[in-house]
Amino acid sequence: MRKIIIADDEHKILMSLEYSFKKNGYDVYIARDGMEVLDFLKTMVPDVILLDIMMPNLDGYSTLEAIKEDERMKDTKVIFLSAKNNPKDIEKGMEMGVDAYVTKPYSIKKLMQQIEEMFG
């Protein structure tokens, strides 16, 4: 079973994504900020991390940097899921090494397809 961490500070987004991914056979872990993501990573290596950029305590950019420094996470797919839809923001995310950058609002169905395609 694939493991996914969904990190977002918006409750409604977390709940809808958690429901959809569980329904599609994923093991789902919920984080409300980057610190919670890093706590999960101490004890597990997920297949996918969905990461909001604008979160309290530790934002998505800083969280991504910490993930990239961890050798165990080299095969983990990281996707920014953000309301920041300016081309400069998207470019920054891609330069930092995310596997995909999805802007809000988004289609859960398309997001799911995109993730499935990443695993071939």
N, C-alpha and C positions, 0 to 999 in steps of 0.2 A: 504494500500500500504506500502510495506517495505521501510524503509529509510536506505540508505547506504552513508557513507562518504568515498570517495576515496582520500587518501593522498599520493602524489608522486610529486617529483620535475621535472619529465620528462613529457613534454607536450604531446608527442605522446602516452604515456601510459595512461595518464589521458583521452585523447580524445577517444581512442579505448574502454577503460573500461566504460566511461560515456555512449557512444553510446550503447554498449552491454547491460548494466544494465537497461538503459531507455527502450530499446526494449523489455526487459523481465519484464517490469512493476514496476521497482524500482523508488523511488524518489531519485535522485542522487545529492549529494553535493560534490563539489570539493575543496580540500585543497592542497596547494603547500608546506606546512611544518606543523610541529606539533603545532605551535602557532595557525594556522588557524583552525586546528581540535579542539583545546581547546576552541576557540571562538564559534564554532558551538555548542559545548556541553553546553555552558552557557544557550542556549535557546531551545535545543532539546535533545531527547534521541533516537539515531539511533538504528536500529536492527543489523547493521553490520558496522564495520570500517575496511577498507583495508588500511594497514599502511606500507609504505616503511620505511626502517630503516635509510638509509643514506639520510637525508634531511637537508637543511639549517635551521638556527635559533634554532629549537628544533628537535632532531632526534627521530626516532621511539621508541627507548628504553625509553627515558624520557617521551615521549607522553604516552606510555603504562602505565608507573608508575602513571602518573596523572589520567589516565582513571580508573585504578584499585582502586585509592583512593576515587573515586566518587561513593557513594552508589547507585545513580540513574542508574549507568551503569552496575549493576551486571548481567543483562540479555543480555547485548550487546555483540555480538560475535566480537572478534578482530582477524584479520588475518594479519600476517606479509607477505608482498609481497616484496621479497628482492633479490638482486643479491648476497648477502652474503650466499653462499651455503656450507660453511665449516660446518662439523658436530658440531663443538663447538658453532658456531653461532646459529644453529638450536636448539641445546640443551639449550642454554642461553634463547632463545625466549620462548621455551616451559616451562622452569623453571619459567620465569617471568609471565606465565599465559596466553599466546596467545592460542586461540582455534585451530589455524592451522598455519603452516609455509609453504608458497609456494615460491619456488625459481624461479627467472627469468632465462631464458625465460620460459613462462608458456602457457598453453592452456586456453583461455578464456572459452571455453566450459566446460573443466574439473573444472575450478575454480567455474563456475556457478553451476555445479552439486554438488560440495563439499558444497557450501553455502546452496543450497536447502536442502541437506541431514541434515545439522545442525538444520534445523527447522522441520525435520521429515515430 
